Amino acid sequence: MKSGDYRIESSHPVSSRLLPSPDAFIYCFRDGALAVAMAAKSVTTPAGQEIRVIYIPTGEVIFLKSAEAPIPILD
């Protein structure tokens, strides 16, 4: 694993135009704010799955992008 104190992770591949390698499950960062910003701008395949940012030394989840709820269709 690459060095860094913060990890973006998901049980599904994570991708973004801003991330270095497409469709990886884990990315590591030294800066927490950068990790959160990257996670917020990222998507999963299939779309709408959970993305987490973990502070590695403690294992604390510092950011969670939950699965998106479907938009109800109103008649």
Protein Blocks (a to p, Z undefined) as FASTA:
>chain_A
ZZdfbdcddfbdcddfkbmbghiabdcdfbfklmmmmmmmpccddehiacddddfknopa
fbdcdddddddddZZ
